[in-house]
Every structure is written in C-alpha cells, then in structure tokens.
C-alpha cells in the first residue's frame, strides 16, 4: 500500500460523497414533479380531454433537475473509478 493508493481512496470517497449530495436533492424533486405530471395525465385521460403537450415551467424544471442529478451521478462515478484505481494500482 502506497501513498498513491491512499490518496486515490480518499479522493474517491470524497467525490462519492459530494456526488451523492449533489444528486440526491434534484433527483428527489424530479421524482415528485414526474409523479405530479403522471397524475395530471391520468386525470386528463379520465376526463376524456386532450392533453396539451407544449413546454411548461414544470417540464423545464424537470429537465434542469435531471441534468443536476446526472452531474452529481457523474461526480460519484468518477469517485468510484478512483477508489477502484486505488485498489488496482500497486
């Protein structure tokens, strides 16, 4: 075990924690908005009306939240790679 291994492990763990923190909030909010959108779609179909599929503020917010969650997931994935490299390198 060398200093490089320890540095990679620590850096990887820090990146995993940061990525998780950055992704959790937007992902939770995205899921709530997605469920509300599905409820509205069910209600519109129950009423028999046509649903307006134009861009809304909620759909834009869902895109932004999805991108933020993806960015956090990428940061966490880089952390996993660094931890893996820490075990792989000798």
Secondary structure, 3 states (H helix, E strand, C coil): CCHHHHHHHHHHHHHHHHHHHHHHHHHHHHHHHHHHHHHHHHHHHHHCCCCCCCCCHHHHHHHHHHHHHHHHHHHHHHHHHHHHHHHHCC
